[in-house]
């Protein structure tokens, strides 16, 4: 069984993907906040890993789902803003 996808059906997804990639690339260039990866690494990931790279950029950098590199245990927090308390040895 073969499936045929017309351009009219795929066009909205292609446009949304292109807009997401464009947003990510512009944001990578303009951002002043520290990034988890270098700017060129994020740009490469967004361009090569379509659309996963752009989705990862938005989730990690914009929604802060991953803490920045080099964070001390005291700086780590959960998504609701409470601090993690590590057991003392």
C-alpha positions in Angstrom: 0.0 0.0 0.0 1.4 3.4 -1.0 0.6 6.7 0.4 0.6 9.9 -1.6 1.0 13.2 0.2 0.2 16.2 -1.8 2.2 19.4 -1.6 -1.0 21.2 -0.3 -1.1 18.8 2.6 2.6 19.2 3.5 2.9 22.9 2.9 1.6 24.1 6.3 4.1 21.8 8.1 6.9 23.0 5.8 6.1 26.6 6.5 5.8 26.1 10.3 9.1 24.2 10.3 10.8 27.0 8.3 9.4 29.7 10.7 10.6 27.7 13.8 14.1 27.3 12.3 14.2 31.0 11.3 13.1 32.1 14.8 15.7 29.9 16.5 18.5 31.1 14.2 17.6 34.8 14.7 17.3 34.2 18.5 20.7 32.4 18.6 22.4 35.4 16.9 20.7 38.1 19.0 20.7 36.5 22.5 22.9 38.0 25.1 22.2 35.4 27.8 24.6 32.5 28.3 23.8 29.4 26.3 24.3 25.8 27.2 26.2 25.3 23.9 28.2 27.8 21.8 26.1 29.8 19.3 27.7 28.0 16.3 26.8 24.7 17.9 23.2 25.6 18.4 23.0 27.0 14.9 24.4 23.8 13.5 22.1 21.6 15.5 19.0 23.7 14.4 20.0 23.4 10.7 21.2 19.8 10.6 18.7 18.1 13.0 15.5 19.4 11.5 13.1 19.8 13.4 14.6 18.2 16.5 17.4 20.8 16.8 15.0 23.7 16.8 12.6 22.0 19.3 15.5 21.2 21.6 16.7 24.8 21.4 13.3 26.1 22.4 12.9 23.6 25.2 16.4 23.9 26.7 17.3 27.6 26.1 13.9 29.4 26.1 11.9 27.3 28.6 15.0 26.5 30.7 14.3 22.8 31.1 18.0 22.1 31.6 20.2 24.1 34.0 23.2 25.9 32.6 26.6 24.2 32.5 28.7 24.6 35.6 25.8 25.2 38.0 26.6 24.3 41.5 24.2 21.9 43.4 22.9 24.9 45.4 21.9 26.7 42.1 19.9 23.8 40.8 16.2 24.2 41.2 13.1 22.3 40.1 10.6 23.7 37.6 8.4 25.1 40.4 11.3 27.1 41.8 12.0 25.2 45.0 15.7 24.4 45.7 16.9 20.8 45.7 18.3 19.8 49.1 21.1 17.3 48.8 21.8 15.0 51.7 24.9 15.8 53.8 27.4 13.1 54.2 
